[in-house]
Amino acid sequence: VGLDVDPSTAITGTLVNNEPIKSQTIKEGDVNTGGLSAYPLGYIVDPVFGKTESSVAMTIIPNPLSHDFGTSPVLDSAILVLNLGAGFYGDTANTKYSIDVYQLTNKISKFKSSDIQAHNSTLLGNFNSKIFPKTPIKIFDIIAGKTDTLKTVPAQIRIKLDKDFIQTNLLNLAPAATATTAKFIDYFKGLYAQINKTSTTGTGGIAFLDLSSSTSSYLQMVYKKTSATNGIDTVTVSFPVTSSASAANIKHDYTGTEIATQLLPANANTQYNVTYLQALAGVKTKISFPTLANFTTTYGKAVINKAELVVDLSSGSFANPFVPAPRLSLYRSDIAEQPVNVPDHNQGTNGDPRQLTDADFGGYFDSTKNRYVFVVTAYVQDLIDKKLTDFGTFLAPTSLTEFPLTPSATSAVRSVIGSAGNATNKLKLNIYYTKIN
């Protein structure tokens, strides 16, 4: 039944807030992990979402091409430098992370998040420490013929690699082996970084590696070579990790969780009190509005002044380090079951004329009320007028700076949200309308 609204309020019209909403937790599909803006690496044990693990296969390229290691080069050190980007999710206070590095068996040719990247069994290096994703570190800058200098760099994971392996497989190479990027990749294949779950302690977390440029993440080699003028020179060269030919392998284990129960085919039509949202190609929530097509029959022909989808977090489902997603994406499915923007967020010059800015459309976490609110006025109007058919609408977690219509591989955030039947944390649609002739 419509409820009259105080005429002094900014939104005029009659409020309807009892339209039923069906909601269902569903598994995300695979995501293409080639060319990501950030690569997930880590392992986290979540009391609600179970276990999540992500490994990274990295293609190393020579820089410069045809690099000459000189006469009788002898390696001093080889360090895999992995620059940490934004978006770390998990524990930085107590967890000690153990990261193993191996050589890939084959060059990377598959990029789906479920693709297994085969690697050799010989351990090349290990990192064993806490991760401080926002803390700059000091390192020595080695310059040929000059004194080493101390400099400050952004947060990094630095992994020492086996000297004999690098000496044999890289320093002893003839310049012809690095003449082209393709030739070098065929030869060296790449490196693989994964969490050692046995020696990692604590809750864990997911770090995001910045592979965006030749100076962000790289294999740094410091070596000595014979010089005709200076005798012995100490030289450093860095072979970059390239984002365009790297890949992530992401695994979720929901064993023993409520999520596993909700994902069972037999429970597809069951309405639960909560549903789940998890990035890293985890789970999302499908919602539908089964009676909106009958709105005109019930209330008469109407103009929708404003419609809001209110998404409440489930009480007690979040506590540090398992903080809620800072933002949710909201999109719909078209007749071909492809994800498309709802009219209110169909932006751009060829978008919907009723489009809203990101700020006006909403979906950002309100930490005061523990909820997310979307303005969906145009979408609801089109559903009521039957200009659009409700093939399903989806909620998924994302970072503050992205709004993907496909599963996110660059964020590890999660949220537990109430359903329409939840007495305390309700999923609801507020519709303010004016009846017309």
RAKAFEN-V450400 format. One record per pair of residues at least 4 apart in sequence whose C-alpha atoms are under 7 Angstrom apart, sorted by the first residue. I is the first residue (numbers start at 1). J is the second residue. D is the distance in whole Angstrom. If there is no record, write none. Layout:
i->I j->J d->D
i->I j->J d->D
This chain:
i->1 j->16 d->7
i->2 j->14 d->6
i->2 j->15 d->6
i->2 j->16 d->5
i->3 j->14 d->6
i->3 j->15 d->5
i->3 j->16 d->6
i->4 j->14 d->5
i->4 j->15 d->6
i->5 j->13 d->7
i->5 j->14 d->6
i->5 j->15 d->7
i->7 j->12 d->6
i->13 j->305 d->7
i->13 j->432 d->5
i->13 j->433 d->5
i->13 j->434 d->5
i->14 j->432 d->5
i->14 j->433 d->5
i->14 j->434 d->6
i->15 j->430 d->7
i->15 j->431 d->6
i->15 j->432 d->4
i->15 j->433 d->7
i->16 j->430 d->6
i->16 j->431 d->5
i->16 j->432 d->6
i->17 j->428 d->7
i->17 j->429 d->6
i->17 j->430 d->5
i->17 j->431 d->6
i->19 j->291 d->7
i->19 j->429 d->7
i->20 j->289 d->6
i->20 j->290 d->7
i->20 j->291 d->7
i->20 j->420 d->7
i->21 j->287 d->7
i->21 j->288 d->6
i->21 j->289 d->5
i->21 j->290 d->7
i->21 j->420 d->6
i->22 j->287 d->5
i->22 j->288 d->5
i->22 j->289 d->7
i->23 j->271 d->7
i->23 j->285 d->6
i->23 j->286 d->6
i->23 j->287 d->4
i->23 j->288 d->7
i->23 j->419 d->6
i->24 j->275 d->6
i->24 j->285 d->5
i->24 j->286 d->5
i->24 j->287 d->7
i->25 j->262 d->6
i->25 j->263 d->7
i->25 j->275 d->5
i->25 j->276 d->6
i->25 j->283 d->7
i->25 j->284 d->6
i->25 j->285 d->5
i->25 j->286 d->6
i->26 j->263 d->6
i->26 j->283 d->6
i->26 j->284 d->6
i->26 j->285 d->6
i->26 j->286 d->7
i->27 j->282 d->6
i->27 j->283 d->5
i->27 j->284 d->6
i->28 j->281 d->5
i->28 j->282 d->5
i->28 j->283 d->5
i->28 j->284 d->6
i->28 j->407 d->6
i->29 j->281 d->6
i->29 j->407 d->7
i->30 j->112 d->6
i->30 j->113 d->6
i->30 j->114 d->6
i->30 j->281 d->6
i->31 j->112 d->6
i->31 j->113 d->5
i->31 j->281 d->7
i->31 j->407 d->6
i->31 j->409 d->7
i->32 j->111 d->6
i->32 j->112 d->5
i->32 j->113 d->6
i->33 j->111 d->5
i->33 j->112 d->6
i->33 j->113 d->6
i->33 j->247 d->5
i->33 j->248 d->6
i->34 j->111 d->6
i->34 j->244 d->6
i->34 j->245 d->6
i->34 j->246 d->6
i->34 j->247 d->5
i->35 j->243 d->5
i->35 j->244 d->4
i->35 j->245 d->7
i->35 j->246 d->7
i->36 j->243 d->7
i->37 j->212 d->7
i->38 j->85 d->7
i->38 j->208 d->5
i->38 j->209 d->5
i->38 j->210 d->5
i->38 j->211 d->7
i->38 j->410 d->6
i->39 j->56 d->7
i->39 j->208 d->5
i->39 j->209 d->5
i->39 j->210 d->7
i->39 j->248 d->7
i->39 j->410 d->6
i->40 j->54 d->6
i->40 j->206 d->6
i->40 j->207 d->6
i->40 j->208 d->5
i->40 j->209 d->6
i->40 j->248 d->7
i->40 j->410 d->7
i->41 j->54 d->5
i->41 j->55 d->5
i->41 j->56 d->6
i->41 j->206 d->6
i->41 j->207 d->5
i->41 j->208 d->6
i->42 j->53 d->6
i->42 j->54 d->5
i->42 j->55 d->7
i->42 j->195 d->6
i->42 j->205 d->6
i->42 j->206 d->4
i->42 j->207 d->6
i->43 j->52 d->6
i->43 j->53 d->4
i->43 j->54 d->7
i->43 j->195 d->6
i->43 j->204 d->6
i->43 j->205 d->6
i->43 j->206 d->6
i->44 j->51 d->6
i->44 j->52 d->5
i->44 j->53 d->7
i->44 j->203 d->6
i->44 j->204 d->4
i->44 j->205 d->5
i->44 j->206 d->7
i->45 j->50 d->6
i->45 j->51 d->5
i->45 j->52 d->7
i->45 j->203 d->5
i->45 j->204 d->6
i->46 j->50 d->5
i->46 j->51 d->6
i->48 j->257 d->6
i->49 j->254 d->6
i->49 j->257 d->7
i->50 j->253 d->6
i->50 j->254 d->5
i->50 j->255 d->7
i->50 j->257 d->7
i->51 j->252 d->6
i->51 j->253 d->5
i->51 j->254 d->7
i->52 j->251 d->6
i->52 j->252 d->5
i->52 j->253 d->6
i->53 j->250 d->6
i->53 j->251 d->5
i->53 j->252 d->7
i->54 j->248 d->7
i->54 j->249 d->6
i->54 j->250 d->4
i->54 j->251 d->6
i->55 j->193 d->6
i->55 j->194 d->5
i->55 j->195 d->7
i->55 j->248 d->6
i->55 j->249 d->5
i->55 j->250 d->7
i->56 j->192 d->6
i->56 j->193 d->5
i->56 j->194 d->7
i->56 j->247 d->6
i->56 j->248 d->4
i->56 j->249 d->6
i->57 j->117 d->7
i->57 j->191 d->6
i->57 j->192 d->4
i->57 j->193 d->6
i->57 j->246 d->6
i->57 j->247 d->5
i->57 j->248 d->6
i->58 j->190 d->6
i->58 j->191 d->5
i->58 j->192 d->6
i->58 j->241 d->6
i->58 j->246 d->5
i->58 j->247 d->7
i->59 j->189 d->7
i->59 j->190 d->5
i->59 j->191 d->7
i->59 j->241 d->6
i->59 j->242 d->6
i->59 j->245 d->6
i->59 j->246 d->6
i->60 j->190 d->6
i->60 j->239 d->6
i->60 j->240 d->6
i->60 j->241 d->5
i->60 j->242 d->6
i->61 j->181 d->6
i->61 j->184 d->7
i->61 j->185 d->7
i->61 j->239 d->6
i->61 j->240 d->6
i->61 j->241 d->7
i->61 j->242 d->7
i->62 j->178 d->6
i->62 j->181 d->7
i->62 j->239 d->5
i->63 j->67 d->7
i->63 j->238 d->7
i->63 j->239 d->5
i->65 j->178 d->6
i->65 j->179 d->5
i->65 j->180 d->6
i->66 j->175 d->5
i->66 j->176 d->6
i->66 j->178 d->5
i->66 j->179 d->4
i->67 j->175 d->6
i->67 j->178 d->6
i->68 j->175 d->5
i->69 j->73 d->6
i->69 j->171 d->6
i->70 j->225 d->6
i->71 j->225 d->6
i->71 j->226 d->5
i->72 j->225 d->6
i->72 j->226 d->6
i->73 j->171 d->7
i->73 j->223 d->6
i->73 j->224 d->5
i->73 j->225 d->4
i->74 j->223 d->5
i->74 j->224 d->5
i->74 j->225 d->7
i->75 j->163 d->7
i->75 j->167 d->6
i->75 j->222 d->6
i->75 j->223 d->4
i->75 j->224 d->6
i->76 j->222 d->5
i->76 j->223 d->5
i->77 j->163 d->6
i->77 j->221 d->6
i->77 j->222 d->5
i->77 j->223 d->7
i->78 j->160 d->6
i->78 j->161 d->5
i->78 j->163 d->6
i->78 j->219 d->7
i->78 j->220 d->6
i->78 j->221 d->5
i->78 j->222 d->6
i->79 j->158 d->6
i->79 j->159 d->5
i->79 j->160 d->4
i->79 j->161 d->6
i->79 j->219 d->6
i->79 j->220 d->5
i->79 j->221 d->7
i->80 j->158 d->6
i->80 j->159 d->5
i->80 j->160 d->6
i->80 j->161 d->7
i->80 j->218 d->6
i->80 j->219 d->5
i->80 j->220 d->6
i->81 j->156 d->7
i->81 j->157 d->6
i->81 j->158 d->5
i->81 j->159 d->7
i->81 j->217 d->5
i->81 j->218 d->5
i->81 j->219 d->6
i->82 j->156 d->6
i->82 j->157 d->5
i->82 j->158 d->6
i->82 j->209 d->6
i->82 j->217 d->5
i->82 j->218 d->7
i->83 j->155 d->6
i->83 j->156 d->4
i->83 j->157 d->6
i->83 j->209 d->6
i->83 j->210 d->5
i->83 j->216 d->6
i->83 j->217 d->5
i->84 j->133 d->6
i->84 j->155 d->6
i->84 j->156 d->5
i->84 j->208 d->6
i->84 j->209 d->5
i->84 j->210 d->6
i->85 j->208 d->5
i->85 j->209 d->5
i->85 j->210 d->5
i->86 j->208 d->7
i->87 j->208 d->7
i->87 j->411 d->6
i->88 j->133 d->7
i->88 j->206 d->6
i->88 j->207 d->5
i->88 j->208 d->6
i->89 j->205 d->6
i->89 j->206 d->5
i->89 j->207 d->7
i->89 j->412 d->6
i->89 j->413 d->7
i->90 j->204 d->6
i->90 j->205 d->4
i->90 j->206 d->6
i->90 j->321 d->5
i->90 j->322 d->7
i->91 j->95 d->6
i->91 j->203 d->6
i->91 j->204 d->6
i->91 j->205 d->6
i->91 j->321 d->6
i->92 j->130 d->7
i->92 j->131 d->6
i->92 j->132 d->6
i->94 j->202 d->6
i->95 j->130 d->6
i->95 j->201 d->5
i->95 j->202 d->4
i->95 j->203 d->6
i->95 j->204 d->6
i->96 j->128 d->7
i->96 j->129 d->5
i->96 j->130 d->5
i->96 j->200 d->6
i->96 j->201 d->5
i->96 j->202 d->7
i->97 j->128 d->6
i->97 j->129 d->5
i->97 j->130 d->6
i->97 j->200 d->5
i->97 j->201 d->7
i->98 j->126 d->7
i->98 j->127 d->5
i->98 j->128 d->4
i->98 j->129 d->7
i->98 j->195 d->6
i->98 j->196 d->5
i->98 j->199 d->6
i->98 j->200 d->5
i->99 j->126 d->5
i->99 j->127 d->5
i->99 j->128 d->7
i->99 j->193 d->7
i->99 j->194 d->6
i->99 j->195 d->5
i->99 j->196 d->6
i->100 j->123 d->7
i->100 j->125 d->6
i->100 j->126 d->5
i->100 j->127 d->7
i->100 j->193 d->6
i->100 j->194 d->5
i->100 j->195 d->6
i->100 j->196 d->6
i->101 j->123 d->6
i->101 j->124 d->6
i->101 j->125 d->5
i->101 j->126 d->6
i->101 j->191 d->7
i->101 j->192 d->5
i->101 j->193 d->5
i->101 j->194 d->7
i->102 j->119 d->6
i->102 j->120 d->6
i->102 j->121 d->7
i->102 j->122 d->6
i->102 j->123 d->5
i->102 j->124 d->5
i->102 j->191 d->6
i->102 j->192 d->5
i->102 j->193 d->7
i->103 j->119 d->6
i->103 j->120 d->6
i->103 j->190 d->6
i->103 j->191 d->5
i->103 j->192 d->6
i->104 j->118 d->6
i->104 j->119 d->4
i->104 j->120 d->6
i->104 j->189 d->6
i->104 j->190 d->5
i->104 j->191 d->5
i->104 j->192 d->6
i->105 j->118 d->6
i->105 j->119 d->5
i->105 j->120 d->6
i->105 j->189 d->7
i->106 j->118 d->7
i->106 j->189 d->5
i->107 j->185 d->7
i->107 j->186 d->6
i->107 j->189 d->4
i->107 j->190 d->6
i->108 j->245 d->7
i->108 j->246 d->7
i->110 j->115 d->6
i->111 j->115 d->7
i->111 j->247 d->5
i->113 j->248 d->6
i->113 j->249 d->5
i->113 j->250 d->5
i->114 j->249 d->6
i->114 j->250 d->6
i->115 j->249 d->6
i->116 j->249 d->6
i->119 j->192 d->7
i->124 j->161 d->5
i->124 j->162 d->5
i->125 j->159 d->6
i->125 j->160 d->6
i->125 j->161 d->5
i->125 j->162 d->6
i->126 j->159 d->6
i->127 j->159 d->5
i->132 j->155 d->7
i->133 j->155 d->6
i->134 j->155 d->6
i->135 j->154 d->7
i->135 j->155 d->5
i->136 j->152 d->6
i->136 j->153 d->6
i->136 j->154 d->4
i->136 j->155 d->5
i->137 j->152 d->6
i->137 j->153 d->6
i->137 j->154 d->6
i->137 j->155 d->6
i->138 j->150 d->6
i->138 j->151 d->5
i->138 j->152 d->4
i->138 j->153 d->6
i->139 j->150 d->6
i->139 j->151 d->6
i->139 j->152 d->6
i->140 j->148 d->6
i->140 j->149 d->5
i->140 j->150 d->4
i->140 j->151 d->6
i->141 j->148 d->6
i->141 j->149 d->5
i->141 j->150 d->6
i->141 j->151 d->7
i->142 j->148 d->5
i->142 j->149 d->7
i->142 j->236 d->6
i->143 j->147 d->7
i->143 j->148 d->6
i->143 j->235 d->7
i->144 j->233 d->7
i->144 j->234 d->6
i->144 j->235 d->5
i->145 j->233 d->7
i->162 j->166 d->7
i->163 j->167 d->6
i->164 j->168 d->6
i->165 j->169 d->6
i->166 j->170 d->5
i->166 j->171 d->7
i->167 j->171 d->5
i->167 j->172 d->6
i->168 j->172 d->6
i->169 j->173 d->7
i->173 j->177 d->6
i->175 j->179 d->6
i->177 j->183 d->7
i->177 j->184 d->6
i->178 j->183 d->7
i->178 j->184 d->5
i->180 j->184 d->6
i->181 j->185 d->6
i->182 j->186 d->6
i->183 j->187 d->6
i->184 j->188 d->6
i->185 j->189 d->5
i->196 j->200 d->6
i->206 j->412 d->7
i->210 j->216 d->6
i->210 j->217 d->7
i->211 j->216 d->6
i->211 j->217 d->5
i->211 j->241 d->6
i->211 j->242 d->6
i->211 j->243 d->5
i->212 j->216 d->7
i->212 j->243 d->6
i->214 j->218 d->7
i->214 j->240 d->5
i->214 j->241 d->7
i->215 j->240 d->7
i->217 j->240 d->6
i->217 j->241 d->6
i->218 j->238 d->6
i->218 j->239 d->5
i->218 j->240 d->4
i->218 j->241 d->5
i->219 j->238 d->5
i->219 j->239 d->5
i->219 j->240 d->6
i->220 j->236 d->7
i->220 j->237 d->6
i->220 j->238 d->4
i->220 j->239 d->7
i->221 j->236 d->6
i->221 j->237 d->5
i->221 j->238 d->6
i->222 j->235 d->6
i->222 j->236 d->4
i->222 j->237 d->7
i->223 j->234 d->6
i->223 j->235 d->5
i->223 j->236 d->6
i->224 j->232 d->6
i->224 j->233 d->5
i->224 j->234 d->4
i->224 j->235 d->6
i->225 j->232 d->6
i->225 j->233 d->5
i->225 j->234 d->7
i->226 j->231 d->6
i->226 j->232 d->5
i->226 j->233 d->6
i->227 j->231 d->5
i->227 j->232 d->6
i->227 j->233 d->6
i->242 j->246 d->6
i->252 j->282 d->7
i->254 j->259 d->6
i->254 j->260 d->5
i->255 j->260 d->6
i->256 j->260 d->7
i->257 j->261 d->7
i->258 j->262 d->6
i->259 j->263 d->6
i->260 j->264 d->7
i->262 j->267 d->6
i->263 j->267 d->7
i->264 j->268 d->7
i->272 j->419 d->7
i->273 j->418 d->6
i->273 j->419 d->5
i->273 j->421 d->6
i->273 j->422 d->5
i->274 j->314 d->7
i->274 j->416 d->7
i->274 j->417 d->5
i->274 j->418 d->4
i->274 j->419 d->5
i->275 j->285 d->6
i->275 j->416 d->6
i->275 j->417 d->6
i->275 j->418 d->7
i->275 j->419 d->7
i->276 j->283 d->7
i->276 j->284 d->6
i->276 j->285 d->6
i->276 j->415 d->6
i->276 j->416 d->5
i->276 j->417 d->6
i->277 j->283 d->5
i->277 j->284 d->5
i->277 j->285 d->6
i->277 j->396 d->6
i->277 j->397 d->6
i->277 j->414 d->5
i->277 j->415 d->5
i->277 j->416 d->6
i->278 j->282 d->5
i->278 j->283 d->5
i->278 j->284 d->6
i->278 j->397 d->6
i->278 j->413 d->6
i->278 j->414 d->4
i->278 j->415 d->7
i->279 j->283 d->7
i->279 j->397 d->6
i->279 j->398 d->7
i->279 j->407 d->7
i->279 j->408 d->5
i->279 j->409 d->7
i->279 j->411 d->6
i->279 j->412 d->5
i->279 j->413 d->6
i->279 j->414 d->6
i->280 j->407 d->7
i->280 j->408 d->5
i->280 j->409 d->4
i->280 j->410 d->7
i->280 j->411 d->6
i->280 j->412 d->5
i->281 j->407 d->5
i->281 j->408 d->6
i->281 j->409 d->6
i->284 j->395 d->6
i->284 j->396 d->5
i->285 j->394 d->6
i->285 j->395 d->5
i->285 j->396 d->7
i->286 j->392 d->6
i->286 j->393 d->6
i->286 j->394 d->5
i->286 j->395 d->7
i->287 j->392 d->6
i->287 j->393 d->5
i->287 j->394 d->6
i->288 j->390 d->7
i->288 j->392 d->5
i->288 j->393 d->6
i->291 j->295 d->7
i->292 j->383 d->7
i->292 j->384 d->6
i->293 j->383 d->6
i->293 j->384 d->5
i->293 j->386 d->7
i->294 j->298 d->6
i->295 j->299 d->6
i->295 j->384 d->6
i->296 j->300 d->4
i->296 j->301 d->5
i->296 j->302 d->7
i->296 j->384 d->7
i->300 j->435 d->6
i->301 j->435 d->6
i->301 j->436 d->6
i->301 j->437 d->7
i->302 j->433 d->6
i->302 j->434 d->5
i->302 j->435 d->4
i->302 j->436 d->5
i->303 j->433 d->6
i->303 j->434 d->5
i->303 j->435 d->6
i->303 j->436 d->7
i->304 j->377 d->6
i->304 j->381 d->6
i->304 j->431 d->7
i->304 j->432 d->6
i->304 j->433 d->4
i->304 j->434 d->7
i->305 j->432 d->5
i->305 j->433 d->5
i->305 j->434 d->7
i->306 j->377 d->5
i->306 j->431 d->6
i->306 j->432 d->5
i->307 j->375 d->6
i->307 j->376 d->5
i->307 j->377 d->4
i->307 j->380 d->7
i->307 j->429 d->7
i->307 j->430 d->5
i->307 j->431 d->4
i->307 j->432 d->6
i->308 j->373 d->7
i->308 j->374 d->6
i->308 j->375 d->5
i->308 j->376 d->6
i->308 j->429 d->6
i->308 j->430 d->5
i->308 j->431 d->7
i->309 j->373 d->6
i->309 j->374 d->5
i->309 j->375 d->6
i->309 j->376 d->7
i->309 j->428 d->6
i->309 j->429 d->5
i->309 j->430 d->6
i->310 j->372 d->6
i->310 j->373 d->5
i->310 j->374 d->7
i->310 j->427 d->6
i->310 j->428 d->5
i->310 j->429 d->6
i->311 j->371 d->6
i->311 j->372 d->5
i->311 j->373 d->6
i->311 j->417 d->7
i->311 j->427 d->5
i->311 j->428 d->7
i->312 j->370 d->6
i->312 j->371 d->4
i->312 j->372 d->6
i->312 j->417 d->6
i->312 j->418 d->6
i->312 j->425 d->5
i->312 j->426 d->6
i->312 j->427 d->6
i->313 j->370 d->6
i->313 j->371 d->6
i->313 j->416 d->6
i->313 j->417 d->4
i->313 j->418 d->6
i->313 j->425 d->6
i->314 j->416 d->6
i->314 j->417 d->5
i->314 j->418 d->5
i->314 j->425 d->6
i->317 j->416 d->6
i->318 j->322 d->6
i->318 j->323 d->5
i->318 j->324 d->6
i->319 j->323 d->6
i->324 j->413 d->7
i->324 j->414 d->6
i->324 j->415 d->5
i->325 j->397 d->6
i->325 j->398 d->7
i->325 j->413 d->5
i->325 j->414 d->5
i->325 j->415 d->6
i->326 j->364 d->6
i->326 j->365 d->5
i->326 j->399 d->6
i->326 j->400 d->6
i->327 j->363 d->6
i->327 j->364 d->4
i->327 j->365 d->6
i->327 j->397 d->6
i->327 j->398 d->6
i->327 j->399 d->6
i->327 j->400 d->6
i->328 j->363 d->5
i->328 j->364 d->7
i->328 j->395 d->6
i->328 j->396 d->5
i->328 j->397 d->4
i->328 j->398 d->6
i->329 j->363 d->7
i->329 j->395 d->6
i->329 j->396 d->5
i->329 j->397 d->6
i->329 j->398 d->7
i->329 j->403 d->6
i->329 j->404 d->7
i->330 j->394 d->6
i->330 j->395 d->5
i->330 j->396 d->7
i->331 j->339 d->7
i->331 j->340 d->6
i->331 j->341 d->5
i->331 j->342 d->5
i->331 j->393 d->6
i->331 j->394 d->5
i->331 j->395 d->7
i->331 j->405 d->7
i->332 j->339 d->6
i->332 j->340 d->6
i->332 j->341 d->6
i->332 j->342 d->6
i->332 j->392 d->6
i->332 j->393 d->4
i->332 j->394 d->6
i->333 j->337 d->5
i->333 j->338 d->5
i->333 j->339 d->5
i->333 j->340 d->6
i->333 j->391 d->6
i->333 j->392 d->6
i->333 j->393 d->6
i->334 j->338 d->5
i->334 j->339 d->6
i->334 j->340 d->7
i->334 j->391 d->6
i->335 j->391 d->7
i->339 j->405 d->6
i->340 j->405 d->7
i->341 j->345 d->6
i->341 j->346 d->5
i->342 j->346 d->6
i->342 j->379 d->6
i->343 j->352 d->6
i->343 j->354 d->7
i->343 j->355 d->6
i->343 j->378 d->6
i->343 j->379 d->6
i->344 j->354 d->6
i->344 j->355 d->4
i->344 j->356 d->6
i->344 j->361 d->7
i->344 j->376 d->6
i->344 j->377 d->7
i->344 j->378 d->6
i->344 j->379 d->6
i->345 j->355 d->5
i->345 j->356 d->6
i->345 j->361 d->7
i->346 j->351 d->5
i->346 j->352 d->5
i->346 j->355 d->6
i->347 j->351 d->5
i->347 j->352 d->7
i->347 j->355 d->6
i->354 j->378 d->7
i->356 j->360 d->6
i->356 j->361 d->6
i->357 j->361 d->6
i->358 j->362 d->6
i->361 j->374 d->6
i->361 j->375 d->5
i->362 j->373 d->6
i->362 j->374 d->5
i->362 j->375 d->6
i->363 j->372 d->5
i->363 j->373 d->5
i->363 j->374 d->5
i->364 j->372 d->6
i->365 j->370 d->7
i->365 j->371 d->6
i->365 j->372 d->5
i->366 j->370 d->5
i->366 j->371 d->5
i->366 j->372 d->6
i->376 j->380 d->6
i->377 j->381 d->6
i->378 j->382 d->6
i->379 j->383 d->6
i->380 j->384 d->6
i->381 j->385 d->6
i->382 j->386 d->6
i->382 j->387 d->5
i->382 j->388 d->5
i->383 j->387 d->6
i->383 j->388 d->5
i->383 j->389 d->6
i->383 j->390 d->7
i->397 j->413 d->7
i->397 j->414 d->6
i->398 j->402 d->6
i->398 j->403 d->7
i->398 j->408 d->7
i->398 j->411 d->6
i->398 j->413 d->7
i->399 j->411 d->6
i->404 j->408 d->7
i->418 j->422 d->6
i->418 j->425 d->5
i->418 j->426 d->5
i->418 j->427 d->6
i->419 j->426 d->5
i->419 j->427 d->5
i->420 j->426 d->5
i->420 j->427 d->4
i->420 j->428 d->6
i->421 j->426 d->7
i->422 j->426 d->5
